[in-house]
Amino acid sequence: MAVLIGAKPESGFDDPLGLMTDCHRRIERFLETLRSVAEKAAGRKLNEEEAGAVDVALLYFRDAAPRHTADEEDSLFPRMRLAPSCDVISMLAQMSALNADHERVAVLHQSTETAFSRWRQESELASKECRRLQADLRTLCDIYKRHIAIEESVVFPLARRILNSSAQTAIGEEMKCRRGLSARA
């Protein structure tokens, strides 16, 4: 099971919405890695390749995913809320639901990290714990599938339409700063 930390993004910081979409692909790929390992390795010790793949995926969700959440909650959504558009007003409830998704997945990611950590330490995960881990991962997949679909079919297209280039540039700069790639002036 080959794991790519992150294929070269198709978008740069000059296209922050494209970068967020690239991040969605990584989320899907790493979730699938975790789900697949939890299903295939149930009842036994993780082999070296599986353990490595799990470590990379968990690192992504621990370190990179919170930056993606901040990209949306701290940079994108506030600018959209300020944009003078009737479409934004009708989308405010969806934005609140997306924020709630972020909180829910954070709890589930912590639970999955704890379960995989226990699996590594104890060489095997009890059947009941393994079923719980698999259920949590299915729930994460379901939440992300719906969440990503809303963002990519509704939120991002609207943002491209209503946010001017300076707002999008500012979002890209904030994303760079979150990743330690530039100093804010």
Secondary structure as GFF3:
##gff-version 3
##sequence-region A 1 185
A	DSSP	alpha_helix	16	40	.	.	.	ID=ss1
A	DSSP	alpha_helix	48	59	.	.	.	ID=ss2
A	DSSP	pi_helix	60	64	.	.	.	ID=ss3
A	DSSP	alpha_helix	65	70	.	.	.	ID=ss4
A	DSSP	pi_helix	71	76	.	.	.	ID=ss5
A	DSSP	alpha_helix	77	82	.	.	.	ID=ss6
A	DSSP	alpha_helix	86	122	.	.	.	ID=ss7
A	DSSP	alpha_helix	127	150	.	.	.	ID=ss8
A	DSSP	pi_helix	151	155	.	.	.	ID=ss9
A	DSSP	alpha_helix	156	162	.	.	.	ID=ss10
A	DSSP	alpha_helix	165	178	.	.	.	ID=ss11
###
